[in-house]
């Protein structure tokens, strides 16, 4: 059985007051922010966002309680990082983690990537 098409993303909880600033910092590295609640691949985005946030916060057993109202986002890798359906290179991960670490007080995430249905690149949405 073949695996459904997917792309690798980081799942991140972001302080809503810093979301725009984080997005600009990531875009400069060809990393794209997708708030789960409004992601084009979600049938019920708000529900999925609630479930992701709850699972992440509860898994940290109180260490991430500050993030209970934060915005869950997926961060995807743009075309400059290579094939979107293949493995993510270490330099791509390093670029992602460097930006997230610069926002450490305003983000919560676990290192590592998950898979979601392919997200359209920003230029694909405009076309």
N, C-alpha and C positions, 0 to 999 in steps of 0.2 A: 504494500500500500504506500502511495506517495504522500509526502507531507504537503499540506496546503501551502501555497505561496505565502511568504512572510518576509518581514524585515526586522533587523535587530534594532532595538531602542533601549534607552535608559528610562526608567520610571522614576520621577522626581516629584517630591512635594515642595511647593514654592510658596513663600510668603506672598500673598496677593499684591501687597504694596511694592514688591520688588520684581514682579513678573515681567513688566515691560523692559526694565533695565537688564535683567538676565537674558531675555530674548535677544536684545540687541547685541549683547556680548557673545552669545552663541552664534548668531547669524554671521558675525564677522569671521567665524571659523567654519562656515558652511555646515552648521548644526541647526536643526529646525525644531522649534517648540510647537507641540500640539497639545493644548489643554484637552484632557480626556472628555470633559463634558460636551465639547463642541467638535471633537474630531470627526472628520467625514466618514470614518470607518465604523463608528459606533451607532448601533440601532437605538439604544437608550443611553446616551452619553452621560446625563446627570446621574443616573443610577449606577452606571459603571464607575464613574468618578467617585461616588460615595463609597462603593465597595472597595475600590483600590485604596483610597485614603484610610478607611477603617482598618483594612487588613495590615497596611504598613504601620500605622500608628500602634495598633494593638500588639503587633509582633515585637515591638521594641519595649514592651512592658514598662511604660511610663517615661522612658528616655526621650520620646518624641511627642509628648503631650502638648508641647507648644505648637505642633503642626496640625492639631485637630480641625482647624478651619482653613488650612492651606489648600492650594490648588494642585491637584495631581496632573502632571503633564508627562507626555512622552517626548523624548528628544531623539530625533532621527538624524542620520548621517547623510549629507548631501552627496551629489555626484562626484565632487572632487576627492572623496575618500575611496573611490573605487566602486566595484559592483555592489549594488544595494542588496542583492539577494545572497551574497557570499559572506564569508567571515569578515568581521571588522578588524582592521589592522590595529596593532598596538599604538602607532602614532595617532590614529583617530581616537582611540580610547583616552590616550594621554591628553589630547587637546580638550576633550569633553571634561575629564576629571579636573584639569587645571582651571577651567572656567568655573565649574561647580565649586571647587575648593575656594576660589576667590569670593564666592557668595556663601561661605560656610554657615554664617549666622542666619541665613535666609532660605536655606534649602536643606532637605533631608533626603538621602538616597542611600541605597546599598550598591556598592560597586558590583558590576556585572550587568549583563544585558538580558532582556527578554524578547520574545518575538510577538509581533502583531501583524495583522493583515497589512499589505503594502499601503503606505500613505502616499497621496499624490504630492509630487514636488510642487513648490509654490508656483512655478511657471506652468505646470500642468493644470492647475486650478484655473488660471487666468485664460487658458486656451479654450 
